[in-house]
Amino acid sequence: MSLTVLTSASRLRSSFRLQRIQSHMMSSQVEPEVLMQKVGNAGVITINRPKVLNALNLTIIRQMYPQLKNWENDNETNIVIIKGAGGKAFCAGGDIREVTEAGKVGGSLAQDFFREEYILNNAIGKCKKPYIALIDGITMGGGVGLSVHGRFRVATEKTLFAMPETAIGLFPDVGGGYFLPRLRGKLGLFLALTGFRLKGRDVQRAGVATHFVESKKIPDLEQELVELKSPSADDVSRVLGSYQNLSSLDSDKPFVLENHMADIDRLFSSSSVEGIVQNLKADGSAFAQKQAETLSRMSPTSMKMTYKQLQFGADMSLQDVLVMEYRLSQACMRGCDFYEGVRAVLVDKDQNPKWNPATLEEVTDEMVEQCFSSLGEKDLTL
């Protein structure tokens, strides 16, 4: 074999090795967890953690908040659009396993995460520019906080909404105390206590989303929105309305809870959680029995906190609700049900939490009232 051939073969092997190294380096580069881009006249936020269903963490919150404020004050940014990457989720909730670990050892994340998340929720609620959340996929907990307080929320057939916090010893936070009691009748209280899941068009029918657009039309909708010239909220509303009118999927199906709304209003009208449970058990219908079974698995402390949270929140501003909810979040950090709930549902996944106290009757009014007490200098400031 000639020296020229050997040299060429050696160079080829070196070239392949270099390509493999470059490929590995490219694949190992960490992608940004949130993308914030100026597209046309729009600021576009993309939550970019698809492998964990775009779970919200402190890094994303700390990048989103200043950018949102910048766009709000930028004359060349007319609207803000927020969406999730990956096609499965908008945002499936807060990344609470880290918060749990911090809470156990008194780490600052147990305060910082909730404080800064709620400050962001408030900024979304107060945003002067049209804020459009494309909730095309799973939207729960913290993901609801990134969307529901904005002016426009666009659901698709892939949207899955829930506030499942009572199952993990928490409460429907991120402003749940504001938007849930403003849904029709007792629907908000029902969703808050049971964690009932709404899908697709039902998310709009419940009042959580403002519009319904078929998922395949979302890219065209987004393109039309970013091309709008100095749009008003009415202009955005007209575009969303036109796409909604073109989306007939599931329009013939009734709201999943339509036949139960009168029952929900009747059964969940009580002066206490114990009264609601008694109503459900006494009713005898299959629907009522199912809800009673669901509530029997939830944290008794969380349910009583949630009931009072929505009761107070019905007459409060979003800002005041978030101050209240920060107090509740810190009560959960001081307690034990949150850690036990996360263990049972997210870590060990045995779905068998041991709540303490174990029954509604053992959760006294004084215990609940203490959760709402001022934190003094540590209160949330908005």
Contacts in CASP RR format, 6 or more apart in sequence:
PFRMAT RR
TARGET T0000
AUTHOR 0000-0000-0000
METHOD contacts of the structure
MODEL  1
MSLTVLTSASRLRSSFRLQRIQSHMMSSQVEPEVLMQKVGNAGVITINRP
KVLNALNLTIIRQMYPQLKNWENDNETNIVIIKGAGGKAFCAGGDIREVT
EAGKVGGSLAQDFFREEYILNNAIGKCKKPYIALIDGITMGGGVGLSVHG
RFRVATEKTLFAMPETAIGLFPDVGGGYFLPRLRGKLGLFLALTGFRLKG
RDVQRAGVATHFVESKKIPDLEQELVELKSPSADDVSRVLGSYQNLSSLD
SDKPFVLENHMADIDRLFSSSSVEGIVQNLKADGSAFAQKQAETLSRMSP
TSMKMTYKQLQFGADMSLQDVLVMEYRLSQACMRGCDFYEGVRAVLVDKD
QNPKWNPATLEEVTDEMVEQCFSSLGEKDLTL
31 48 0 8 1.000
32 48 0 8 1.000
33 47 0 8 1.000
33 48 0 8 1.000
33 49 0 8 1.000
33 57 0 8 1.000
33 59 0 8 1.000
33 60 0 8 1.000
33 63 0 8 1.000
34 45 0 8 1.000
34 46 0 8 1.000
34 47 0 8 1.000
34 48 0 8 1.000
34 59 0 8 1.000
34 60 0 8 1.000
34 63 0 8 1.000
34 64 0 8 1.000
35 44 0 8 1.000
35 45 0 8 1.000
35 46 0 8 1.000
35 48 0 8 1.000
35 85 0 8 1.000
36 43 0 8 1.000
36 44 0 8 1.000
36 45 0 8 1.000
36 46 0 8 1.000
36 63 0 8 1.000
36 64 0 8 1.000
36 67 0 8 1.000
37 43 0 8 1.000
37 44 0 8 1.000
37 46 0 8 1.000
38 44 0 8 1.000
38 77 0 8 1.000
39 226 0 8 1.000
40 226 0 8 1.000
40 227 0 8 1.000
41 76 0 8 1.000
41 77 0 8 1.000
41 78 0 8 1.000
41 79 0 8 1.000
41 226 0 8 1.000
41 227 0 8 1.000
41 228 0 8 1.000
41 229 0 8 1.000
41 230 0 8 1.000
41 231 0 8 1.000
42 77 0 8 1.000
42 78 0 8 1.000
42 79 0 8 1.000
42 80 0 8 1.000
42 81 0 8 1.000
42 225 0 8 1.000
42 226 0 8 1.000
42 228 0 8 1.000
43 71 0 8 1.000
43 77 0 8 1.000
43 79 0 8 1.000
43 80 0 8 1.000
43 81 0 8 1.000
44 80 0 8 1.000
44 81 0 8 1.000
44 82 0 8 1.000
44 83 0 8 1.000
44 222 0 8 1.000
44 226 0 8 1.000
45 64 0 8 1.000
45 67 0 8 1.000
45 68 0 8 1.000
45 80 0 8 1.000
45 81 0 8 1.000
45 82 0 8 1.000
45 83 0 8 1.000
46 82 0 8 1.000
46 83 0 8 1.000
46 84 0 8 1.000
46 85 0 8 1.000
47 54 0 8 1.000
47 56 0 8 1.000
47 60 0 8 1.000
47 82 0 8 1.000
47 83 0 8 1.000
47 84 0 8 1.000
47 85 0 8 1.000
47 90 0 8 1.000
47 91 0 8 1.000
47 146 0 8 1.000
48 54 0 8 1.000
48 84 0 8 1.000
48 85 0 8 1.000
49 55 0 8 1.000
49 57 0 8 1.000
49 60 0 8 1.000
49 85 0 8 1.000
50 84 0 8 1.000
50 85 0 8 1.000
50 86 0 8 1.000
50 87 0 8 1.000
50 88 0 8 1.000
50 89 0 8 1.000
52 92 0 8 1.000
52 95 0 8 1.000
53 88 0 8 1.000
53 89 0 8 1.000
53 91 0 8 1.000
53 92 0 8 1.000
53 93 0 8 1.000
53 138 0 8 1.000
54 84 0 8 1.000
54 85 0 8 1.000
54 86 0 8 1.000
54 89 0 8 1.000
54 90 0 8 1.000
54 91 0 8 1.000
54 92 0 8 1.000
55 91 0 8 1.000
55 92 0 8 1.000
55 93 0 8 1.000
55 94 0 8 1.000
55 95 0 8 1.000
56 91 0 8 1.000
56 93 0 8 1.000
56 94 0 8 1.000
56 95 0 8 1.000
56 117 0 8 1.000
56 142 0 8 1.000
56 143 0 8 1.000
56 146 0 8 1.000
57 94 0 8 1.000
57 95 0 8 1.000
57 98 0 8 1.000
57 113 0 8 1.000
58 109 0 8 1.000
58 112 0 8 1.000
58 113 0 8 1.000
58 116 0 8 1.000
61 113 0 8 1.000
61 116 0 8 1.000
61 117 0 8 1.000
61 120 0 8 1.000
62 116 0 8 1.000
64 120 0 8 1.000
65 116 0 8 1.000
65 119 0 8 1.000
65 120 0 8 1.000
65 123 0 8 1.000
68 80 0 8 1.000
68 120 0 8 1.000
68 123 0 8 1.000
68 124 0 8 1.000
68 127 0 8 1.000
69 123 0 8 1.000
71 77 0 8 1.000
71 80 0 8 1.000
71 129 0 8 1.000
72 80 0 8 1.000
72 127 0 8 1.000
72 128 0 8 1.000
72 129 0 8 1.000
77 129 0 8 1.000
78 129 0 8 1.000
78 130 0 8 1.000
78 228 0 8 1.000
78 230 0 8 1.000
78 231 0 8 1.000
79 129 0 8 1.000
79 130 0 8 1.000
79 131 0 8 1.000
79 132 0 8 1.000
79 225 0 8 1.000
79 226 0 8 1.000
79 228 0 8 1.000
79 231 0 8 1.000
79 236 0 8 1.000
80 127 0 8 1.000
80 129 0 8 1.000
80 130 0 8 1.000
80 131 0 8 1.000
80 132 0 8 1.000
81 132 0 8 1.000
81 133 0 8 1.000
81 134 0 8 1.000
81 222 0 8 1.000
81 225 0 8 1.000
81 226 0 8 1.000
82 131 0 8 1.000
82 132 0 8 1.000
82 133 0 8 1.000
82 134 0 8 1.000
82 146 0 8 1.000
82 147 0 8 1.000
83 90 0 8 1.000
83 133 0 8 1.000
83 134 0 8 1.000
83 136 0 8 1.000
83 222 0 8 1.000
84 90 0 8 1.000
84 91 0 8 1.000
84 134 0 8 1.000
84 136 0 8 1.000
87 136 0 8 1.000
87 137 0 8 1.000
87 158 0 8 1.000
88 137 0 8 1.000
88 138 0 8 1.000
88 158 0 8 1.000
89 137 0 8 1.000
89 138 0 8 1.000
89 139 0 8 1.000
90 133 0 8 1.000
90 134 0 8 1.000
90 135 0 8 1.000
90 136 0 8 1.000
90 137 0 8 1.000
90 138 0 8 1.000
90 139 0 8 1.000
90 143 0 8 1.000
90 146 0 8 1.000
90 147 0 8 1.000
90 159 0 8 1.000
91 138 0 8 1.000
91 139 0 8 1.000
91 140 0 8 1.000
91 142 0 8 1.000
91 143 0 8 1.000
91 146 0 8 1.000
91 147 0 8 1.000
92 138 0 8 1.000
92 139 0 8 1.000
92 140 0 8 1.000
92 141 0 8 1.000
92 143 0 8 1.000
93 140 0 8 1.000
93 141 0 8 1.000
93 142 0 8 1.000
93 143 0 8 1.000
93 144 0 8 1.000
94 117 0 8 1.000
94 141 0 8 1.000
94 142 0 8 1.000
94 143 0 8 1.000
96 168 0 8 1.000
96 170 0 8 1.000
96 342 0 8 1.000
96 346 0 8 1.000
97 342 0 8 1.000
97 346 0 8 1.000
97 347 0 8 1.000
98 109 0 8 1.000
98 113 0 8 1.000
99 109 0 8 1.000
99 110 0 8 1.000
99 113 0 8 1.000
99 114 0 8 1.000
100 338 0 8 1.000
100 339 0 8 1.000
100 342 0 8 1.000
102 108 0 8 1.000
102 109 0 8 1.000
102 110 0 8 1.000
102 113 0 8 1.000
103 109 0 8 1.000
103 110 0 8 1.000
103 333 0 8 1.000
103 339 0 8 1.000
104 339 0 8 1.000
110 330 0 8 1.000
110 333 0 8 1.000
111 330 0 8 1.000
111 333 0 8 1.000
111 378 0 8 1.000
114 173 0 8 1.000
114 326 0 8 1.000
114 329 0 8 1.000
114 330 0 8 1.000
115 326 0 8 1.000
115 380 0 8 1.000
117 142 0 8 1.000
117 174 0 8 1.000
118 173 0 8 1.000
118 174 0 8 1.000
118 175 0 8 1.000
118 322 0 8 1.000
118 325 0 8 1.000
118 326 0 8 1.000
118 380 0 8 1.000
118 382 0 8 1.000
119 380 0 8 1.000
119 382 0 8 1.000
120 146 0 8 1.000
121 145 0 8 1.000
121 146 0 8 1.000
121 149 0 8 1.000
121 174 0 8 1.000
121 175 0 8 1.000
121 318 0 8 1.000
121 322 0 8 1.000
122 149 0 8 1.000
122 318 0 8 1.000
122 319 0 8 1.000
122 322 0 8 1.000
122 382 0 8 1.000
124 131 0 8 1.000
124 145 0 8 1.000
124 146 0 8 1.000
124 149 0 8 1.000
124 150 0 8 1.000
125 131 0 8 1.000
125 149 0 8 1.000
125 150 0 8 1.000
125 318 0 8 1.000
127 150 0 8 1.000
127 151 0 8 1.000
130 151 0 8 1.000
130 152 0 8 1.000
130 231 0 8 1.000
130 232 0 8 1.000
130 233 0 8 1.000
130 236 0 8 1.000
131 150 0 8 1.000
131 151 0 8 1.000
131 152 0 8 1.000
132 151 0 8 1.000
132 152 0 8 1.000
132 153 0 8 1.000
132 154 0 8 1.000
132 225 0 8 1.000
132 236 0 8 1.000
132 240 0 8 1.000
133 146 0 8 1.000
133 147 0 8 1.000
133 148 0 8 1.000
133 150 0 8 1.000
133 152 0 8 1.000
133 153 0 8 1.000
133 154 0 8 1.000
134 154 0 8 1.000
134 218 0 8 1.000
134 221 0 8 1.000
134 222 0 8 1.000
135 147 0 8 1.000
135 153 0 8 1.000
135 154 0 8 1.000
135 155 0 8 1.000
135 156 0 8 1.000
135 159 0 8 1.000
135 161 0 8 1.000
135 203 0 8 1.000
135 209 0 8 1.000
136 154 0 8 1.000
136 155 0 8 1.000
136 156 0 8 1.000
136 158 0 8 1.000
136 159 0 8 1.000
136 215 0 8 1.000
136 218 0 8 1.000
137 156 0 8 1.000
137 158 0 8 1.000
137 159 0 8 1.000
137 160 0 8 1.000
138 159 0 8 1.000
138 160 0 8 1.000
139 147 0 8 1.000
139 159 0 8 1.000
139 160 0 8 1.000
139 161 0 8 1.000
139 203 0 8 1.000
140 160 0 8 1.000
140 161 0 8 1.000
140 162 0 8 1.000
140 163 0 8 1.000
140 164 0 8 1.000
141 162 0 8 1.000
141 163 0 8 1.000
141 164 0 8 1.000
141 165 0 8 1.000
141 172 0 8 1.000
141 173 0 8 1.000
141 174 0 8 1.000
142 173 0 8 1.000
142 174 0 8 1.000
143 174 0 8 1.000
144 161 0 8 1.000
144 163 0 8 1.000
144 174 0 8 1.000
144 176 0 8 1.000
144 208 0 8 1.000
145 174 0 8 1.000
145 175 0 8 1.000
145 176 0 8 1.000
147 153 0 8 1.000
148 175 0 8 1.000
148 176 0 8 1.000
148 179 0 8 1.000
148 208 0 8 1.000
149 175 0 8 1.000
149 178 0 8 1.000
149 179 0 8 1.000
149 318 0 8 1.000
151 210 0 8 1.000
151 233 0 8 1.000
151 236 0 8 1.000
152 210 0 8 1.000
152 211 0 8 1.000
152 236 0 8 1.000
152 237 0 8 1.000
152 240 0 8 1.000
153 208 0 8 1.000
153 209 0 8 1.000
153 210 0 8 1.000
153 211 0 8 1.000
154 209 0 8 1.000
154 210 0 8 1.000
154 211 0 8 1.000
154 212 0 8 1.000
154 213 0 8 1.000
154 218 0 8 1.000
154 221 0 8 1.000
154 240 0 8 1.000
155 161 0 8 1.000
155 200 0 8 1.000
155 201 0 8 1.000
155 203 0 8 1.000
155 204 0 8 1.000
155 208 0 8 1.000
155 209 0 8 1.000
155 211 0 8 1.000
155 212 0 8 1.000
155 213 0 8 1.000
156 200 0 8 1.000
156 212 0 8 1.000
156 213 0 8 1.000
156 214 0 8 1.000
156 215 0 8 1.000
156 218 0 8 1.000
157 199 0 8 1.000
157 200 0 8 1.000
157 201 0 8 1.000
157 214 0 8 1.000
157 215 0 8 1.000
157 249 0 8 1.000
157 250 0 8 1.000
158 200 0 8 1.000
158 215 0 8 1.000
159 199 0 8 1.000
159 200 0 8 1.000
159 203 0 8 1.000
159 209 0 8 1.000
160 197 0 8 1.000
160 198 0 8 1.000
160 199 0 8 1.000
160 200 0 8 1.000
161 197 0 8 1.000
161 198 0 8 1.000
161 199 0 8 1.000
161 203 0 8 1.000
161 206 0 8 1.000
161 208 0 8 1.000
161 209 0 8 1.000
162 191 0 8 1.000
162 195 0 8 1.000
162 196 0 8 1.000
162 197 0 8 1.000
162 198 0 8 1.000
163 172 0 8 1.000
163 176 0 8 1.000
163 180 0 8 1.000
163 191 0 8 1.000
163 192 0 8 1.000
163 195 0 8 1.000
164 195 0 8 1.000
165 171 0 8 1.000
165 172 0 8 1.000
165 173 0 8 1.000
165 195 0 8 1.000
165 302 0 8 1.000
165 306 0 8 1.000
166 172 0 8 1.000
166 192 0 8 1.000
166 193 0 8 1.000
166 194 0 8 1.000
166 195 0 8 1.000
166 298 0 8 1.000
166 299 0 8 1.000
166 302 0 8 1.000
166 303 0 8 1.000
166 306 0 8 1.000
167 195 0 8 1.000
167 297 0 8 1.000
167 298 0 8 1.000
167 299 0 8 1.000
167 341 0 8 1.000
167 345 0 8 1.000
168 299 0 8 1.000
168 338 0 8 1.000
168 341 0 8 1.000
168 342 0 8 1.000
168 344 0 8 1.000
168 345 0 8 1.000
168 346 0 8 1.000
169 298 0 8 1.000
169 299 0 8 1.000
169 301 0 8 1.000
169 302 0 8 1.000
169 332 0 8 1.000
169 337 0 8 1.000
169 338 0 8 1.000
169 340 0 8 1.000
169 341 0 8 1.000
169 353 0 8 1.000
169 355 0 8 1.000
170 302 0 8 1.000
170 329 0 8 1.000
170 332 0 8 1.000
170 338 0 8 1.000
171 192 0 8 1.000
171 302 0 8 1.000
171 305 0 8 1.000
171 306 0 8 1.000
171 309 0 8 1.000
171 325 0 8 1.000
171 328 0 8 1.000
171 332 0 8 1.000
172 180 0 8 1.000
172 191 0 8 1.000
172 192 0 8 1.000
172 306 0 8 1.000
172 309 0 8 1.000
173 325 0 8 1.000
173 328 0 8 1.000
173 329 0 8 1.000
174 325 0 8 1.000
175 318 0 8 1.000
175 321 0 8 1.000
175 322 0 8 1.000
175 325 0 8 1.000
176 192 0 8 1.000
176 309 0 8 1.000
176 310 0 8 1.000
176 321 0 8 1.000
176 325 0 8 1.000
177 192 0 8 1.000
177 309 0 8 1.000
177 310 0 8 1.000
177 312 0 8 1.000
177 313 0 8 1.000
177 316 0 8 1.000
177 321 0 8 1.000
177 324 0 8 1.000
177 325 0 8 1.000
178 313 0 8 1.000
178 316 0 8 1.000
178 317 0 8 1.000
178 318 0 8 1.000
178 321 0 8 1.000
178 322 0 8 1.000
179 208 0 8 1.000
180 188 0 8 1.000
180 189 0 8 1.000
180 191 0 8 1.000
180 192 0 8 1.000
180 310 0 8 1.000
181 188 0 8 1.000
181 189 0 8 1.000
181 310 0 8 1.000
181 311 0 8 1.000
181 313 0 8 1.000
181 314 0 8 1.000
182 314 0 8 1.000
183 191 0 8 1.000
183 206 0 8 1.000
183 207 0 8 1.000
183 208 0 8 1.000
184 207 0 8 1.000
184 261 0 8 1.000
185 261 0 8 1.000
185 264 0 8 1.000
185 265 0 8 1.000
186 264 0 8 1.000
186 265 0 8 1.000
186 268 0 8 1.000
186 269 0 8 1.000
187 206 0 8 1.000
187 257 0 8 1.000
187 261 0 8 1.000
187 264 0 8 1.000
188 310 0 8 1.000
189 268 0 8 1.000
189 307 0 8 1.000
189 310 0 8 1.000
190 196 0 8 1.000
190 264 0 8 1.000
190 268 0 8 1.000
190 291 0 8 1.000
191 198 0 8 1.000
191 206 0 8 1.000
192 306 0 8 1.000
192 309 0 8 1.000
192 310 0 8 1.000
193 268 0 8 1.000
193 273 0 8 1.000
193 276 0 8 1.000
193 295 0 8 1.000
193 298 0 8 1.000
193 303 0 8 1.000
193 306 0 8 1.000
193 307 0 8 1.000
194 291 0 8 1.000
194 294 0 8 1.000
194 295 0 8 1.000
194 298 0 8 1.000
195 294 0 8 1.000
196 257 0 8 1.000
196 294 0 8 1.000
198 206 0 8 1.000
198 208 0 8 1.000
198 256 0 8 1.000
199 256 0 8 1.000
200 212 0 8 1.000
200 250 0 8 1.000
201 212 0 8 1.000
201 249 0 8 1.000
201 250 0 8 1.000
201 251 0 8 1.000
201 253 0 8 1.000
202 255 0 8 1.000
202 256 0 8 1.000
202 257 0 8 1.000
203 209 0 8 1.000
203 212 0 8 1.000
204 210 0 8 1.000
204 211 0 8 1.000
204 212 0 8 1.000
205 255 0 8 1.000
206 255 0 8 1.000
206 257 0 8 1.000
210 240 0 8 1.000
211 240 0 8 1.000
211 241 0 8 1.000
211 243 0 8 1.000
211 244 0 8 1.000
212 244 0 8 1.000
212 247 0 8 1.000
213 221 0 8 1.000
213 240 0 8 1.000
213 243 0 8 1.000
213 244 0 8 1.000
213 247 0 8 1.000
214 246 0 8 1.000
214 247 0 8 1.000
214 249 0 8 1.000
217 243 0 8 1.000
217 246 0 8 1.000
217 247 0 8 1.000
220 243 0 8 1.000
221 239 0 8 1.000
221 240 0 8 1.000
221 243 0 8 1.000
224 239 0 8 1.000
224 243 0 8 1.000
225 231 0 8 1.000
225 236 0 8 1.000
225 239 0 8 1.000
228 235 0 8 1.000
228 236 0 8 1.000
228 239 0 8 1.000
231 239 0 8 1.000
255 261 0 8 1.000
257 264 0 8 1.000
260 287 0 8 1.000
263 283 0 8 1.000
263 285 0 8 1.000
263 287 0 8 1.000
263 288 0 8 1.000
266 279 0 8 1.000
267 276 0 8 1.000
267 279 0 8 1.000
267 280 0 8 1.000
267 283 0 8 1.000
267 288 0 8 1.000
267 291 0 8 1.000
268 276 0 8 1.000
268 279 0 8 1.000
270 276 0 8 1.000
270 278 0 8 1.000
270 279 0 8 1.000
272 307 0 8 1.000
273 295 0 8 1.000
273 300 0 8 1.000
273 303 0 8 1.000
273 304 0 8 1.000
273 307 0 8 1.000
273 360 0 8 1.000
274 360 0 8 1.000
274 361 0 8 1.000
276 295 0 8 1.000
277 292 0 8 1.000
277 295 0 8 1.000
277 296 0 8 1.000
277 360 0 8 1.000
279 288 0 8 1.000
280 288 0 8 1.000
280 289 0 8 1.000
280 291 0 8 1.000
280 292 0 8 1.000
280 295 0 8 1.000
281 288 0 8 1.000
281 289 0 8 1.000
281 292 0 8 1.000
283 289 0 8 1.000
295 303 0 8 1.000
299 337 0 8 1.000
299 341 0 8 1.000
299 353 0 8 1.000
299 355 0 8 1.000
300 355 0 8 1.000
300 357 0 8 1.000
300 358 0 8 1.000
300 359 0 8 1.000
300 360 0 8 1.000
300 362 0 8 1.000
300 363 0 8 1.000
301 337 0 8 1.000
301 355 0 8 1.000
301 357 0 8 1.000
301 363 0 8 1.000
301 367 0 8 1.000
301 368 0 8 1.000
302 332 0 8 1.000
302 337 0 8 1.000
303 360 0 8 1.000
304 360 0 8 1.000
304 363 0 8 1.000
304 368 0 8 1.000
305 328 0 8 1.000
305 331 0 8 1.000
305 368 0 8 1.000
305 371 0 8 1.000
308 368 0 8 1.000
308 372 0 8 1.000
309 324 0 8 1.000
309 325 0 8 1.000
309 328 0 8 1.000
312 321 0 8 1.000
312 324 0 8 1.000
312 372 0 8 1.000
313 320 0 8 1.000
313 321 0 8 1.000
313 324 0 8 1.000
316 324 0 8 1.000
319 382 0 8 1.000
322 380 0 8 1.000
322 382 0 8 1.000
323 379 0 8 1.000
323 380 0 8 1.000
323 382 0 8 1.000
324 372 0 8 1.000
326 375 0 8 1.000
326 379 0 8 1.000
326 380 0 8 1.000
327 371 0 8 1.000
327 372 0 8 1.000
327 373 0 8 1.000
327 374 0 8 1.000
327 375 0 8 1.000
327 379 0 8 1.000
327 380 0 8 1.000
328 371 0 8 1.000
328 372 0 8 1.000
330 375 0 8 1.000
330 378 0 8 1.000
331 370 0 8 1.000
331 371 0 8 1.000
331 372 0 8 1.000
332 338 0 8 1.000
336 356 0 8 1.000
337 353 0 8 1.000
337 355 0 8 1.000
337 356 0 8 1.000
340 353 0 8 1.000
340 354 0 8 1.000
340 355 0 8 1.000
340 356 0 8 1.000
341 353 0 8 1.000
343 353 0 8 1.000
344 350 0 8 1.000
344 351 0 8 1.000
344 352 0 8 1.000
344 353 0 8 1.000
344 354 0 8 1.000
345 351 0 8 1.000
345 353 0 8 1.000
357 363 0 8 1.000
357 367 0 8 1.000
END
